Amino acid sequence: MNSLNSSTIKVLELYSGIGGMNYALRGSGISGKVVAAMDINTTANKVYQHNFPDENLLQRNIQALTAEEINSYGIDMILMSPPCQPFTRVGLKKDVSDSRTCSFLHLLSIFPHLNSKWKYLLLENVKGFENSEACQLLLTTLEQINFCYQQFILSPSMFSVPNTRHRYYLIAKRRPLTFIFPVQLGVTDRALTYFEKFLINDKTLKKHAWLMDIVGPNSRRSCCFTKAYSHYVEGTGSVFCSKPTEIIAEVFKFNRNEEINPEQLQLLRSLELRYFTPQEVARLMCFPDDFSFPPDITIKQMYRLLGNSINVFVVTLLSPTDHNMQRDYAHIRDDRCITVHEITTKLAIEHSAVQEMNENFVPFGIPVY
Ligand SMILES: C[S@@+](CC[C@H](N)C(=O)[O-])C[C@H]1O[C@@H](n2cnc3c(N)ncnc32)[C@H](O)[C@@H]1O
């Protein structure tokens, strides 16, 4: 621990389980170090220790933790996934009266006594937590100790990971720190899902469902995104659906000449058709991952600007230094294209077949105009 440099963020990982938060911290690129991880479960701890043999894992009941002990670690950040059974949809939802919530309530009671070096909190729980009394107590406590916060309901499927797992996330910072997200995702009374903003509304579904070009995570194609994307439907760019193609085909079985009835509209809604986000469109246009928009640019403006822009990869191939180079495009077939999933996630460009294609281009054949 002594070898940490002064810019390394010291992290306390509570309810550490098998170490998902530790992996996330490492994956985030933040220069952070778990200075203590705590969990009561011996089996989970065995797995944690197996994967993180050098971490300071403590077999502890968090309910017995004191503010003095936490302060002694000199932490900057707390990561935690408190037990979710008191809030699960299928459970009894005993909330604050469930004994498994006691340790969490205890933590809330000691938060005001933690010193101000502690500046960041990330909490994960099940969807449903946002409606609990425990969540309300958490938000009230954060206000009291002068933390600002943002809440999200997110699922990996929203980030093109082929798995659904809706979870509540709260991130909080000690004021005067603030959030600098280009798109404010915070909510006051209800946690909004990020992709909810991009869902296609009922009016558009009713009028234009047949005109939509629907692509999924495994598609190897998508239509050109124009500057009218999300404003007009026809010919302005593909829309995204994470459901299997058979389900989409089933929903679209109805007669396209008849007006859509409420039952059909419900089926269409169940597909959760959405527009690609500006960031996804940027990735499909092969902008690098560090491309971003300033915070004051609206989503409509983002689509307009992207629609007016270029595919960066294609222009890379047309590098002026290769002015008269002729390339062979013949071997590029649809099945060599990377998938929508690959390109809209961070895994994109560098590691992908795009790179491979780039390297495999042979300078002969079709002239580049
Ligand atoms: C939702 S899981 C956390 C999962 C963890 N984020 C992971 O990646 O595996 C909740 C954890 O809290 C632990 N836990 C529950 N009550 C506890 C308490 N009073 N003290 C310490 N750990 C506790 C459980 O053993 C369980 O591992």
The ligand as a Tripos MOL2 file, in Angstrom:
@<TRIPOS>MOLECULE
LIG
   27    29     1     0     0
SMALL
NO_CHARGES

@<TRIPOS>ATOM
      1 C1        -24.8570   -8.4720   -4.2610 C.3       1 LIG1
      2 S1        -23.5650   -9.3770   -3.5790 S.3       1 LIG1
      3 C2        -22.1340   -8.4960   -4.0960 C.3       1 LIG1
      4 C3        -21.5760   -9.0040   -5.3580 C.3       1 LIG1
      5 C4        -20.2470   -8.4480   -5.7070 C.3       1 LIG1
      6 N1        -20.3420   -7.1050   -6.2410 N.3       1 LIG1
      7 C5        -19.5630   -9.3500   -6.7230 C.2       1 LIG1
      8 O1        -19.0000   -8.8670   -7.7270 O.co2     1 LIG1
      9 O2        -19.5830  -10.5620   -6.5190 O.co2     1 LIG1
     10 C6        -23.6940   -8.9340   -1.8860 C.3       1 LIG1
     11 C7        -22.5710   -9.4440   -1.0270 C.3       1 LIG1
     12 O3        -22.7020   -8.8730    0.2690 O.3       1 LIG1
     13 C8        -22.2340   -9.7900    1.2080 C.3       1 LIG1
     14 N2        -22.8040   -9.3990    2.4980 N.ar      1 LIG1
     15 C9        -24.1020   -9.4000    2.8510 C.ar      1 LIG1
     16 N3        -24.2460   -8.9060    4.1010 N.ar      1 LIG1
     17 C10       -22.9970   -8.6010    4.5400 C.ar      1 LIG1
     18 C11       -22.4900   -8.0550    5.7310 C.ar      1 LIG1
     19 N4        -23.2890   -7.7260    6.7550 N.pl3     1 LIG1
     20 N5        -21.1570   -7.8770    5.8590 N.ar      1 LIG1
     21 C12       -20.3290   -8.1960    4.8400 C.ar      1 LIG1
     22 N6        -20.7590   -8.7140    3.6730 N.ar      1 LIG1
     23 C13       -22.0730   -8.9120    3.5280 C.ar      1 LIG1
     24 C14       -22.6890  -11.1370    0.6710 C.3       1 LIG1
     25 O4        -21.8850  -12.1650    1.1830 O.3       1 LIG1
     26 C15       -22.5260  -10.9440   -0.8500 C.3       1 LIG1
     27 O5        -21.2880  -11.4360   -1.2710 O.3       1 LIG1
@<TRIPOS>BOND
     1     1     2 1
     2     2     3 1
     3     2    10 1
     4     3     4 1
     5     4     5 1
     6     5     6 1
     7     5     7 1
     8     7     8 2
     9     7     9 1
    10    10    11 1
    11    11    12 1
    12    11    26 1
    13    12    13 1
    14    13    14 1
    15    13    24 1
    16    14    15 ar
    17    14    23 ar
    18    15    16 ar
    19    16    17 ar
    20    17    18 ar
    21    17    23 ar
    22    18    19 1
    23    18    20 ar
    24    20    21 ar
    25    21    22 ar
    26    22    23 ar
    27    24    25 1
    28    24    26 1
    29    26    27 1
@<TRIPOS>SUBSTRUCTURE
     1 LIG1         1 GROUP 0 **** ****
